């Protein structure tokens, strides 16, 4: 029968599709979590960022400061995730872990750009006046 191999692969396809959906959902949650965490951090450090800019920090330095904070958070989460995955699943290929980690870090670096841009656009005079 022509449809027989297709029917035999249906459970495997369903499992692969489910894994893809959950992987994308996990990546979106990581992006949203990092963005929210950095946005909150920038809001809490508004006075500090304004002071840094008033003393002479350039927008590029502020941008780099916040993006590096996001990369550090992302790197920590990625390392913990890889360690847990390797500990739980012994057959996890190292090359897959490397590529997934690099992909997640690249996406999280881009996600940390928006809060960093907001921090770099801080007006030091307005911030220091407390308005």
C-alpha positions as CSV (number, residue, x, y, z in Angstrom):
1,X,0.0,0.0,0.0
2,X,1.3,3.5,-0.9
3,X,0.2,5.1,2.4
4,X,1.6,2.4,4.6
5,X,5.1,4.0,5.3
6,X,3.5,7.3,5.8
7,X,1.2,5.9,8.4
8,X,4.0,4.1,10.1
9,X,6.0,7.4,10.5
10,X,3.0,9.4,11.9
11,X,3.9,8.9,15.6
12,X,7.5,10.0,14.9
13,X,6.4,13.1,13.0
14,X,3.9,14.0,15.7
15,X,6.7,13.6,18.3
16,X,9.1,15.7,16.3
17,X,6.5,18.4,15.6
18,X,5.7,18.5,19.3
19,X,9.4,18.9,20.2
20,X,9.8,21.8,17.7
21,X,6.7,23.6,19.1
22,X,8.0,23.3,22.7
23,X,11.5,24.3,21.7
24,X,10.2,27.5,20.0
25,X,8.0,28.2,23.0
26,X,10.9,27.8,25.3
27,X,13.1,30.1,23.2
28,X,10.3,32.8,23.2
29,X,10.0,32.5,27.0
30,X,13.7,32.9,27.4
31,X,13.7,36.0,25.1
32,X,10.7,37.6,27.0
33,X,12.3,36.8,30.4
34,X,15.6,38.3,29.5
35,X,14.0,41.4,28.0
36,X,11.8,41.9,31.0
37,X,14.7,41.4,33.4
38,X,17.0,43.8,31.5
39,X,14.2,46.4,31.2
40,X,13.6,46.3,34.9
41,X,17.3,46.5,35.6
42,X,17.6,49.5,33.3
43,X,14.6,51.2,35.0
44,X,16.1,50.6,38.4
45,X,19.5,51.9,37.3
46,X,18.2,55.0,35.5
47,X,19.9,57.3,38.0
48,X,23.2,55.4,37.7
49,X,23.1,55.4,33.9
50,X,22.3,59.1,33.8
51,X,25.2,59.8,36.2
52,X,27.6,57.8,34.0
53,X,26.5,59.7,30.9
54,X,26.8,63.1,32.7
55,X,30.4,62.1,33.7
56,X,31.3,61.3,30.2
57,X,30.2,57.8,29.2
58,X,29.2,57.6,25.6
59,X,26.0,55.9,24.3
60,X,28.1,53.1,22.9
61,X,29.6,52.4,26.4
62,X,26.1,52.3,27.9
63,X,24.8,50.1,25.1
64,X,27.8,47.7,25.6
65,X,27.2,47.7,29.4
66,X,23.6,46.6,29.1
67,X,24.1,44.1,26.3
68,X,27.0,42.5,28.2
69,X,24.7,42.2,31.2
70,X,22.2,40.4,29.0
71,X,24.8,38.1,27.5
72,X,26.0,37.2,31.0
73,X,22.5,36.3,32.1
74,X,21.9,34.3,28.8
75,X,25.3,32.5,29.2
76,X,24.5,31.5,32.7
77,X,21.1,30.2,31.8
78,X,22.4,28.4,28.7
79,X,25.2,26.7,30.7
80,X,22.8,25.5,33.4
81,X,20.4,24.2,30.7
82,X,23.2,22.3,28.9
83,X,24.5,20.8,32.1
84,X,21.0,19.6,33.2
85,X,20.3,18.2,29.7
86,X,23.6,16.3,29.6
87,X,23.0,15.0,33.1
88,X,19.4,13.8,32.3
89,X,19.9,12.6,28.8
90,X,23.1,10.7,28.3
91,X,22.8,10.4,24.5
92,X,22.8,14.1,23.9
93,X,25.5,14.9,21.2
94,X,28.0,17.6,22.1
95,X,27.8,19.2,18.7
96,X,24.1,19.7,19.1
97,X,24.6,21.3,22.5
98,X,27.2,23.6,21.1
99,X,25.1,24.8,18.1
100,X,21.9,25.2,20.2
101,X,23.8,27.1,22.8
102,X,25.4,29.4,20.2
103,X,22.0,30.0,18.6
104,X,20.3,30.8,21.9
105,X,23.1,33.2,22.9
106,X,22.8,35.0,19.5
107,X,19.1,35.4,19.9
108,X,19.4,36.6,23.5
109,X,22.1,39.1,22.5
110,X,19.7,40.6,20.0
111,X,16.9,40.5,22.6
112,X,19.0,42.5,25.0
113,X,19.5,45.2,22.4
114,X,16.1,46.9,23.0
115,X,16.6,47.6,26.7
116,X,20.2,48.6,26.0
117,X,19.0,51.1,23.4
118,X,16.5,52.5,25.9
119,X,19.3,52.9,28.4
120,X,21.6,54.6,25.8
121,X,18.9,57.1,25.0
122,X,18.7,58.3,28.6
123,X,18.9,62.0,29.0
124,X,21.3,62.7,31.8
125,X,19.9,66.1,32.7
126,X,16.4,64.8,33.0
127,X,17.5,61.8,35.0
128,X,19.7,63.8,37.4
129,X,17.0,66.4,38.1
130,X,14.7,63.5,39.1
131,X,12.0,64.3,36.5
